[in-house]
Amino acid sequence: MNNRQFHRDFKLNGNVFSSVEELIAYAKTISGNAQQFLTNWFSEKDVVVVKTSGSTGKPKMIQLKKEFMVNSALATGVFFELPEKTTALMCMSTDYIAGKMMFVRALVLGWHLDLVPPSTHPLAGLEKQYDFSAMVPLQLRNSLEELKFIDTLIVGGGVVTFDLIKELQSQSTIVYATYGMTETITHIAVSQLNMFSHGSPTMSTLQKYHSHYQLLPDISISQDHRGCLVITAPKVSSELLVTNDVVELISDTEFKWLGRFDTVINSGGIKLHPEEIEQKLSEVLSQRFFVAGIPDAVLGEKLILIVEEDVSSIEEACFLKESLNQRLRKTASLSKYETPKAIYFVSKFIETETKKIQRIETIKICNL
């Protein structure tokens, strides 16, 4: 498939198109962003300019080869067994790679794609069944009642909390968390979150699979001296990708994600991974939160808990802290080192454009 072609089975909102020009003209009537992306996609250029999310640094513009984007789409089709005429719902913005790749998959694989405006409640009013869709965690959380309309769903762009995973166990939709980044053209590995073949999962089973990822085709992995994941993916990246993600290699095609190397907290000589602790805390905390390390004269770094909660008085803050501490003491999976030494409240977390929490900026609000 060259830059001026799309699969003969491709449909957009139920419409078929005889030419690229006809497709772009139709896209203009429904979404300016969609029209702009399709115009760029069908241009003679070999690359697409994409903005990174900015979750681990300032957003930046990078170039991705269209050839690699096609290869990524093909890998997704093979892994999830999604052939031509697959019905797919696109509810993400084409400003970022996740939305762009939903379009590319449909164009390359010949899917029947329906486009709805990006929103936090993407399935509201939906009455049509779809084979496949992609969401961010907030969209998933707000779609649990209508999720039955999606057969297979991938979730990326943020952490799927443990309490949300528990909610998924009663759903008929197969849901996968994705691992990847803009540089890998979305996901290179996925973690199945529900519908396990061995029946109703126990709490320990859910914890085991929460960060257990399986590679897509044509990907190989290793570790560097820090224990961080190194990705070799010649069909989607011309460079070796050295990440800051600390992992445990399970096999040649599987790994367990432990957390970010640059967020590891060294508290009294004990190395703590915030992401693992947050997974455990999500069993008892329903509001948004995160943990972090701050300088401490005795421990070097002290583990703290920051909760998104609008607190109006000192008395209310004291009451909420005591209530939270009681719940934390009942969380058997937390070791004494993983129990936060202090709790802070912030009325509203600072976020990126894609609604990821900017932890460093949010911590500054606490004046620590």
N, C-alpha and C positions, 0 to 999 in steps of 0.2 A: 504494500500500500504506500503510494507516494503522498506528497503533501497536498495534493489536490483531489484526493479520493476519500470516500468513507464506505463502510460495509453496506452491501446492497439491502441487508435486512434492517438497517438502522431506522428507527423512528423517533421523533421528538414530539411529545404530547399527542401521540396518535397520528401524526402527519408523516407522510413519505415525501422524499425530495428527489428531484431529477438532476440537481446540480448543486455545487457548493454555493453558488450565488443565491439560489433559491433558499437554501438552508440559512445562510447568513441574514437574508432579508426577513425571514420568518423570526429568527432569533431577536432581531431588532424590535419586533412588536411585543416581546415578552420580557426581555431583560437586556439592558444596555451592557452589563458586565458579560453576559453570555455572548452577545454579538461581538464585543471586543475580543474575547478569548478565541472565538471561532475564526475571526478575521486573522488573528495572529497565528493560529494553528494551521490555517490553510495558506499562509503566505509562503514565499520561497525560502524564508530563513530556516536554518537547521536547528535553531534553539528557541526556547520559550523563556522569558524573563519572569522569575517567580520571587515573591517576597517571603522570607522566613518568618516564623511566628513571633520570634523575640522572647520566647519563654526562658531561655538560658543566656540571653544577651540582647544587645540591641538588634531590632529587625534589620535585615540587609537584603539587597537584591542579588540573586544569583542566576546563572544561566543553566538551563537543563536541556540536554539534547532531546529532540523529538523522538529520535530512534530509541533512546532509553525509556522514554515515557510509553512508547508502544510496547516495548519489552515488558515493562512493569504491568501494563494492562493484560498482556497475554499470560503472564505468570498468575495473576489474580484469577483469570478465567479458568486456567488449568487447576489451580489449587482448590477452588470452590466449586468446580464443575458447573460453570456458568456459560453455556454455549450461545449461539445466535438466538435471537428472539427472547432472551431473558428479559423479564420485566423488571425495571429498576426505577427507584424513586431518588431524585436528586434534591436534597434540601439544604445544601451547603453552598456558601458563596464561592464563586469562581475567582475571588481575589487571592485565594490561597491554594496550595497544591492539592489539598483534599478534594475541593470542588472541581478543580481543573481535571483531575484524574477520573472523576465520575464521568465527565464528558468524553474523555479519551477512551475509557473502557467501552462506552456505548458505541462510539464511532468505529473503533477497531474491531470489536467483537460482534457488532450487529445487534445491540440490545434495543429494546423498546423503552426509551427513557422518558419519564415524566418529570418536568421541572416545576418545583413550587418555590415561592420566595423563602429565603432563609429566615427562620424564626426559632424561638425557644420551644414552641409547641408545633413541630412540623407535621404531626399526624392528625391534628385537630380537624374533625369533619371528614376524615378519610373513609371511603367505603370501597376501595379497590384493593385487590390482593397483589402484592409484589414479591418477586423472587429475591430481590437484593436491595440493600440501601446502606448508607454510611451516615453516621452521626457523631457529634461530640457528646461527652457524658451528660451535660445539662439537657440536651435534647432527648437523650434516652430516658433520663429520670422523669421528664415531663410527658413521656409517651407510653408509659407502662400500660395504661388502660387500652390503648389502640395498637399495641405492639403486635398483636395477632395478625395484623394485615401485612407484616413483613416476614418472609420465611427465613432469610439469613441476613444478619446485620453485623457490620463491622463498626467498632467504636474507637476513635482516636482523638488526639488533640488534648488529652488530659487523663488523669487517673480515674479509673472506675472504682469507686469506693467499695469497701467490703459490704456495707449495708445495702448498696445497690445490687451487688452480686447476689446477695441472699434473695432480694426481690425477684431476680431473674429466674430462680429455680422453678417457679410455677408457670413460667411462660413457655409457649410452644415455639417461639422464635429461637433459632440458634444464634447466640450472640458471641462475638469474638472481640477481645481487646487486641489492638494492633501495636506493634513496635516498629518505629521507623522515624524518619525525619525528612525535611524537604530535600536534603542532599541525596537520600535514597529513593526519592520519588514515592513518598508515602511508605507503606509497610513493607518490610522484608521478613517479618515474622508475626505470628498471631497466637493468642492464648484463648482457648475455648473456655467460656465462662459458665455455661449451663448445658443441659441436655446431654449429660454424660452417659456413655453406653453401659456403665456398671450400676445404673439405678440412682436412687435418691442419695445425694452426697452428704457425708457428715461434715461437721465444721472443719475438721482437720483436712478433709479432702479438698474443700473449698480453698483453704489456706494454701495447700500444696499447689493447686492449679492456678491460683491467682496471678502469679508472676512466672509461670512455666510456659515458655514460648517455643513454637515449632517453626522452623524456617520454611519459606517459600522455595520453589525450584530455583536452581542455579545460584544459590547463596552458600558461602562457606564462612566459618567464623573461627576466631582464636582469641587469645588474651594477650595483653601487653604486660609489662613488669608490674603494673599497678593492679592487675586483675580486671582491667577494663576490656570491654568488648571491642574486637577489631573485625571489621566486616570486609569481606572480599566479594564483590558483586559486579563482575565485569559487564553484565548485560544492562545494568542501570547506573553504573558509575565507573568512570575511567580511572579513579583514584582509590587507593586503599583508605578506608574510613576508620580512623582511630577515634573512638567515642570516649566520653567520661562516665560511661555506665558500668558500674561494677557488677559482674555476673559470675555465676557458677555454671560451667559447661557440663551439661548432663550427657550429651552424646554429640555426634557430628552434626546433628540436625536439630538439637534442642538446647536451650539454656534457661537458667533461672535469673531473672533480673533482681538484683539486691538493692540498688539505689545509685545515686549519683556520687562519683568520686569527690566532686567539688562541694558536696553538701555533708560529707561525713563529719560527724561530731566526735572529737576526742575529749572525753570527759573522764578525768582521773586515770588516763591510760586505757580506758575502754572505748573502742570504736563503735559508734552508734550510727545506723543508717536511718535517717528520718523517714524514708519511705516505708520501711518495714514497721517502724513504730506506728506510723499513721494508719497502716493497714489494721493493726491491732486495736488502735483507738477508735476506728470507725465502727467497731462492734458496739460501742456504748455512746458515741457522740453523733447526733443527727445533724447539727449545724455545721457549716464550713469551718475548717480549722487547719492548722499545720503546726509542726514542731520545728524548732531551730536551736542552734547553739549560740550562746552569747558569752563574752569573756568573763571568767571567774577567777578570783585570786587563788583559790584553793584547788579547784578541779581543772583549771585551764580553760575549759568550756563548760557551761551549764546548760542542761537541756530545759527548754521552756516550751510551753503550749500557748499558741495564739488562736483565739476563737473569734469568729465573726458574730458579734452580738452587740446590739445597741444598748448600752448600760447608762442609765440616767443619774445614778447616785453612787456614792461610796458604799452605802449600806447594801444596795442591790448587787454591786460587784462582789462584796464579801459573801453574800448569800449564795450567789452563783458559783463562786470559787469553791465554797465548802460542798455544795451539791456535786460539782464536777469531781472534786477530790474523792468523795464517797464512791462515785461510780468508778473512778480509776482504781481505787483499792479493791474493787470487786472484779477487775479485769485480770483473770488468772494468767492469761498469756503474756502479760507484761512482767518483765524482770524488774528488780529494784533499780537497775541502771536505766531502764527504759521509761521509768515513771517520771514525768516532768517535775522539775523542782520549783517551777513558778508558772502561773497562769495569767495571761493578759487578754484584754478584750479590745477589739477594734470594730467600730460600727459598720465599716465597709472596707473590704479588701481592695487594694489597688490591683488592676487587671491589665493584661495586654489587650490588643484589639480583638483577639480570638478568645477572650474571657479566661485566659490562664492567669493564675495568681502570680503577681510579681512579689515574691517573698521579701527580697531585700528592701524594696520600697515600702512594703507594708510594715516591716519591722521598724523602720525609721519613725513611723507614726507613734510608736510606743515610747519613743525617746529613751531607749535603753542605753 
